Amino acid sequence: MFAATPPGFKNAPISKLFITITVSVSIISSIAGIKHYFFLQLVPHIWRWGQWWRLIVWQFVYLNESEVLFASLLVYNLRVIERMLGSRKYASMMILSYAFTFLLAPCILIFLKIVPSYSANYLPPGPTPIIFAALALYHDMIPSVYKFRISSGPPSTESAESQSSSSSEPSSSTSHTITLSDKIFVYILSVQVALAQMPGSLICAFTGWLVGVLWTREVLPGRNWRIPEWWWERTRTQGMASLSAFGTGQVTGMGGANTETAGAATGGGGGGEGGQTAPTDTAATQGRGFGSQILDTFRGNF
């Protein structure tokens, strides 16, 4: 139903990391009761109390579960952008989008306060601008796979001859037809995210879309900036090593204890019946980390 791409996060580690951080930070902030630190109100947070640090952190966490759910689904379906651009270029685009939107959205809110009878003073927290910057790339770069029509009239069962013979007669009923593509399902998710907390969420969505359009038109300042390659390779290597250690790591002392136990069982086999014992697989008897058990559950899906 959504984008016709290979399932899972293959060749899309940044999308996987983004969703993991978005969900984890939202859960942790909810448990710790610190969500109120991510609100952004011009008055009193900025003008009265001078809490300028809120300009930096307001995109770090969503407030409610519905926003986390729809934003995660949207990022999952936008992973095709990462596969097209490459992880390094995609991560650079997201960092650049954050650098522009964390100030641009409050500036738009300040400008709108000048409009008479407009009293918006609040920007809902969450990485909505970053996601909509990626959505602008999706709209511009990804072609539709298939199209379908939705008609308000009944399906036609007449033959071509009968249709041609009756074409001169006026039709008693009017049928309206809308042609849509497979990308409509991604846009439905984006509309849900954009309208989650009106009007602030719409301002965030517009800001991210504007930055994404400027990026695709190659007019965004710093558009050619990339994460330094030496830092990217170092971080990726360390990240993969940490993930591998988490997935297959053993509790301290557990591997040695199991190895000694296996050796004792093998060496003491002469006292058994017939002096023979079944061969023991040392790797199978070693302790398996908790991370390995979790990864085994989802192995093949990601």
Number of C-alpha atoms within 10 A of each C-alpha: 8 13 19 13 11 9 12 14 17 14 17 21 18 19 25 19 11 16 19 12 14 21 17 13 16 21 19 13 17 16 10 9 10 11 20 11 13 23 21 25 19 20 12 12 16 15 11 9 10 12 14 13 13 18 19 14 17 20 24 15 27 27 18 14 12 13 19 21 16 18 26 21 16 24 23 21 23 21 25 21 20 19 18 14 12 15 19 18 16 22 20 17 25 17 15 23 26 21 13 17 25 22 13 18 21 22 12 14 21 14 10 16 14 10 9 7 8 9 11 15 17 18 24 24 24 25 24 28 31 28 25 28 28 26 25 19 19 19 15 12 12 14 11 14 11 10 11 10 10 10 12 11 11 7 8 7 8 9 8 9 9 10 12 11 9 11 10 8 8 7 9 6 6 8 11 8 11 9 9 14 13 17 21 15 16 21 14 13 18 22 14 15 24 23 14 17 16 14 16 21 22 20 24 32 25 19 25 29 24 18 27 29 20 17 22 15 11 12 11 17 11 11 16 12 12 16 15 10 10 9 10 15 13 10 12 14 12 12 12 11 12 13 14 13 14 15 18 16 17 18 12 9 10 15 18 14 14 17 18 13 15 19 14 11 15 15 11 13 16 12 10 9 8 8 9 12 15 8 10 12 10 14 12 9 15 18 19 17 16 14 16 18 13 11 15 10 9 9 10 10 10 13
